[in-house]
Amino acid sequence: MRAIVWGAVGLVVGYALGGLLAYTLVHLLSRNVHDKDLEALSTAFFFAGPLLGLLGGVAGLLLGLRKPG
């Protein structure tokens, strides 16, 4: 049960951090002027958020599987 909770926390935190990081980086680095907001949102929502969410979920699952103490 502990591993499932840590995995879920890792998913949520990883998705949020990935989305925020991607949104910020696209705004800082993209030369697109026509639809930069849409580009940043799409990259954050469909690419970086899910990718870091999965990584965070795996990390949380591994953290939850550790022996306490």
C-alpha positions as CSV (number, residue, x, y, z in Angstrom):
1,M,0.0,0.0,0.0
2,R,2.8,2.3,0.8
3,A,4.4,1.8,-2.6
4,I,1.1,2.7,-4.4
5,V,0.7,5.9,-2.4
6,W,4.3,7.0,-3.1
7,G,3.9,6.1,-6.7
8,A,0.8,8.2,-7.0
9,V,2.5,11.1,-5.3
10,G,5.4,10.7,-7.7
11,L,3.1,10.8,-10.7
12,V,1.3,13.9,-9.6
13,V,4.4,15.8,-8.6
14,G,6.4,14.7,-11.6
15,Y,3.6,15.7,-14.0
16,A,3.3,19.2,-12.3
17,L,7.0,19.8,-12.3
18,G,7.4,18.6,-15.9
19,G,4.6,20.8,-17.1
20,L,5.9,23.8,-15.3
21,L,9.4,23.3,-16.5
22,A,8.4,22.7,-20.1
23,Y,6.1,25.7,-20.2
24,T,8.8,28.0,-18.8
25,L,11.5,26.6,-21.1
26,V,9.4,27.0,-24.2
27,H,8.5,30.6,-23.3
28,L,12.2,31.4,-22.7
29,L,13.7,29.5,-25.7
30,S,11.2,29.4,-28.5
31,R,11.4,31.9,-31.3
32,N,7.8,31.3,-32.3
33,V,5.8,34.6,-32.0
34,H,2.5,33.6,-33.6
35,D,1.3,31.0,-31.1
36,K,4.0,30.6,-28.4
37,D,1.4,30.1,-25.6
38,L,-0.2,27.2,-27.5
39,E,3.2,25.7,-28.2
40,A,4.2,26.0,-24.6
41,L,0.9,24.5,-23.3
42,S,0.9,21.6,-25.8
43,T,4.5,20.7,-25.0
44,A,3.9,20.9,-21.3
45,F,0.5,19.0,-21.4
46,F,1.3,16.3,-23.9
47,F,5.1,15.7,-23.7
48,A,7.0,16.9,-20.7
49,G,4.2,16.5,-18.1
50,P,3.5,12.8,-18.9
51,L,7.2,12.0,-19.4
52,L,8.2,13.4,-16.0
53,G,5.0,12.0,-14.5
54,L,6.0,8.5,-15.4
55,L,9.6,9.0,-14.2
56,G,8.2,10.4,-10.9
57,G,5.8,7.5,-10.6
58,V,8.6,5.0,-11.0
59,A,10.8,6.9,-8.6
60,G,7.9,7.1,-6.1
61,L,7.2,3.4,-6.5
62,L,10.8,2.5,-5.9
63,L,10.9,4.8,-2.9
64,G,7.8,3.2,-1.5
65,L,9.2,-0.3,-1.9
66,R,12.2,0.5,0.3
67,K,12.2,-1.2,3.7
68,P,11.3,1.3,6.5
69,G,13.8,2.0,9.2
